[in-house]
Amino acid sequence: HDVGKIGIPDSILMKPGKLTEKEFETMKTHTTIGAKLLSRSKSGILQMARDIALYHHEKFNGQGYPRGLSGQAIPLPARIVAIADTFDALTSKRPYKDPYPPEMALDIIRNERGRHFDPRITDIFMEYFPEFLKIRETIGSFAQVDLAGFMLSERDREFFEI
């Protein structure tokens, strides 16, 4: 889904702080770059991968990018990947933030039901959350997070409006 990030400068990808508006506009192009890279294949799986690359940052309420699609107009695989990608991003260390505890990530996803995420897919994610945790732990255990001084990153405070 993020194959287009190969076209984004490392100075943006690895930036420890908040992106400027211009940097964020550049970052958003990873969706169209990825779709272009995958667009010439006749393979059904790669055509689906193209749609995922292009649309995984669309939001159910139409406030996402690159096209501002909403609801069922967003391809189903992209709506599924949107939740998986967000969960992975929240629970993983990034240059601009420490990992969040899985339960906090679940709360953020739950709060974005119907806005960022398809309500039906969100409900399924929440129902099967213990199984998703087991799957996630097969690729590496969650980092222990000291919650005493824990804060949402500057990026996430704005993104999730918390």
N, C-alpha and C positions, 0 to 999 in steps of 0.2 A: 504493500500500500504506500510506502514511503520511498519507493525507488527513485522518484524525482528529486529527492534530496541530494543526489549526486551532482545536481546542477546548482546547488546553493553553496555560497562561499562558507568555508569553515569559520570565518570570523563571525558569521551569523549563527551557524549551527552550534558553535561551542561558546557563545557569549554567556558569561555568568549572570548578567543582569537582564533587566527588561529591554526588549527590542524597541528601537525607535519606530515611528510610523513607517518610515521608508524601509527599514529592515524587515518589518512585519509584512509589508507588501511584497518584498522579495521572497520571504519565506513562504507566503501563500502560493507562489508560482510552482512549488514542488508538486502540486496536484496536476497542473497542466503539463509540466515537464514529464512526469511519470506516465500520464495518459498518452502523451505523444510517443514515448519510448515503446509502449505496449500496443500502439494503435494499428500496426500493420499485420499483426498475426491473424490467421484464420482459425486458430485454435479457440475452442469455446472457453476453456479455462483462462487463457490469456485475454480474451475479450472481457470476461468477468473481472479479471485483474485490472484491466484498463478502467472499467467503471469504478472499481473500488479505489484505485489511485486517484481518479478524478473527483469522486464524490464523497470520500470519507470524512470531509470537513463540512459538508452540508449539515444544517440543523433542521430538525423536524419542524420548527416554527418558521423556517425560511430565512433565518438570520445568518446562515453560514456562507461558505464560499466554495468554489469559485462562481457558481451560477445563481446562488440564492434560491435553490430548489427547496420545496417543503413537502412534508407528509409523504404520501405514496409516490410522488414524483421522483423521490430519491430511490435509486435501485436498492432492493432488499439487501444484497450482499454488502453494500456500502453502509447501510444503517446498522448492520450487525458489527462490521469492523469498527464503526465509530465508537461503540461501547467498549469493545475489546482494546482498541488503541488508547482510549482515555484511561481505562483501568490500568493498562500497562504503563502508560506515561506517569500516572499519579503514584503508582507503587514502585517506580524505579527512580534511581538517582539520576539527576540531570545536571548539566553545568550550572543551572540557575536555581536548583532546589534539591533538598534532600527527599528521600522517598517518604510517602505518606503511609500510615498503617492501612491495611486492607479495608478495615471497617470504616475509616474516614473516606476512603475512595468510594466505597459503596454508598455512603451518605451523600456524597457529591453527585454521584450518578442518579440516585433516587430523587434528589432535589431537581435534577435537570430533566426528569421524566416529562415528556410532552413539549418541552422547550428545545433542548439540544437533542434528546433521544426519542425514538419511537416508543410510545407507551407500552405496546405489546412486547417489544423486544426487551425493554427495561424490566418489565414484570418477569419475563423468563430469566433474565440475568439474575434478578434478585432471588427467584425461586431456586435456581441452581447454583447460587453463590458458593456454597460449600464445595461443590464439585469443581467449580472454576478455580477455587483456591488450591485444591489438590493438583489440578493440571498445572497451574502457575508454579507451584512448588517443585514440580518435576524438572523445571528448567533452572531452578535456583531458589533457595529459601528467601523469604522476605527478610530484609535488614531489620534489626531491632531498632526501633525509633524511641528516643528519649522524649516523652511527651511533656516533660516539665517546662521546657522553654520552646516547645514546638509552635511554629507559625506557618500559615500558608505562605507560599512564595508571593512576591509582588505580582508576578504574571497571573497566578491562579486567583488571587483576591479579585482582580479585575475581571478575569475570564468567567469565573463562576459567580460573581456579584455577591460574595459572602461577606 
